[in-house]
Amino acid sequence: MSEQLRVNGERIWHTLMEVAKIGATDKGGCCRLALTDLDKQARDLYVKWCKEAGCSIRIDKMGNVFARRDGQDNSLAPVMTGSHIDTQPTGGRFDGVYGVLAGLEVIRSLNDLGIKTKHPIEASIWTNEEGSRFAPAMVASGVFAGEFSLEYGLSRKDVEGKTMGEELKRIGYAGDAEVGGMPVHAFFEVHIEQGPILEEADTTIGVVTDAQGQRWYECTLTGVESHAGPTPMNRRKDALLGTARIIDLVNKIGLDNAPLACATVGMVNVHPNSRNVIPGRVFFTIDFRHPNDEVLAKMDAAMRAGVAKISEDIGLGCELEQIFYYAPIHFDDGCIDAVRKAAVENKYSIRDIVAGAGHDACYLSKVAPASMVFVPCIDGISHNEVEDAKPEWITAGANVLLGAMLARAEQV
């Protein structure tokens, strides 16, 4: 790669900081939940910038946004990049949105350099990647990849009972384009690592070869609400006690399958949540991850057996449902090589890495050759308002994205 084939690092950092103002929190992070007015505001700004860069805009029925830069032969499938613009309730300034704006920066840089690629280039926003407001995560890219039906995606509800379909219409992003069913020549996603490996190893670029498989569960334990004073200990059917034992079980399953397993209970809702009432019902979530599907299945079996025994021992009713699953993924070797080559040509330090979190690229890999680029984040912290990254890391990842996309966009 020649010295001229570089992005404008100051420009991408500026655009990141501009979007970070939308939903900015007091602690320096962002709260920009999917399909809220703040999400709309960020989308509108992105669309404006893309149009100014000469792109046409396509919005599909799941609200996914595609900014297209024409190629020399528009009959060829596009080389795509993108990520998400929604955040966690206490999210950071880089998770997801960096990948969206890096795609815009690639387009802007190609314009600056006067390069007309053979294949069209498309930069995308994927709706509701986080799964924070609407579960499951990555539902819109999942519909694009054919993993979920359109009806399923649009019917997902938030805690207030509002559906994705209703909220897409409300904010003006219920598009007319069909979701998926189109050829994609290659897909790349650049992202902060969301973990400590790259920074601790003083490495600039993570070449993402694989992604962990995931299983998400929702569980409701039902016991008997009763007065905390007069009810003897041996007569109680305490749903929170059962939950506590299952949380410990989930943690043990993660430790038993170390070092690659992750096991988390991230949400607990207790009813009636009164200080002098024995809890009669508890809803909670379980999140299992591992890059080996056989190990993930073993974790599932251990959890189900343990939940059944704990519920029986305490005398609780139990509803356990797996609401989300995708198998571990090995990304496309050709796309991996394109990322590695671009990093080497830029003289960045590199290492292969496995994605521990879910990303839209995981679903895109089911319908197109795909890979990812990771850059470090400070202290490995993400899904947190203090999430941070250095400008030189942000620039490096965008440079690698530019090189990888350009290489694939010149293939016929």
Secondary structure, DSSP 8 states (H G I E B T S, - for coil): --TT----HHHHHHHHHHHHTTTB-TTS-B---TTSHHHHHHHHHHHHHHHHTT-EEEEBTT--EEEEE--S-TTS--EEEEE-----TTB-SSTTHHHHHHHHHHHHHHHHHT---SS-EEEEE-TT-S-SSSSSTTHHHHHHTTSS-HHHHHT-B-TTS-BHHHHHHHHT---SB-SS-S--SEEEEEEE-SSSHHHHTT-SEEEEEEE-EEEEEEEEEE---EETTTS-GGG---HHHHHHHHHHHHHHHHHHTTTT-EEE---EEEES--TTEE--EEEEEEEEEES-HHHHHHHHHHHHHHHHHHHHHHT-EEEEEEEEEE--EE--HHHHHHHHHHHHHTT--EEEEEE-S--HHHHHTTTS-EEEEEE--GGG--SSTT----HHHHHHHHHHHHHHHHHHHT--
